Amino acid sequence: MDFDNRFNRSHERRRYDAGIIFSHHKKSYNGSIKNISIGGAFIATSSVNQFYSGDVVTLSIPFTDGRKSLKRRGRIQWLNNEGFAIEFI
């Protein structure tokens, strides 16, 4: 099932396959952004079992040139075996 089509979205998500580092409670994790919009993103991570719906994470999203990154906070909206979807806050 395509999870993007399961929810009504305010902003269209675009494919974005980039490795990221994100943090939760001062601990860092690895993952990758699979899709992103102005309102949120889907993060694939092998650490998904350490998170719950409602948790807040901080992402470090790399720019395409790789020299800088943008930090954004997001609240986990739902999870599956691959990762979780966040809404930016």
Buried (B, 14 or more C-beta within 10 A) or exposed (E): EEEBEEEEEEEEBEEBEBEBBBBBEEEEBEBBBBBBBEBBBBBBBEBBEEBEEEBEBBBEBBEEEEEEBEEBEBBBBEBEEEBBBBEBE
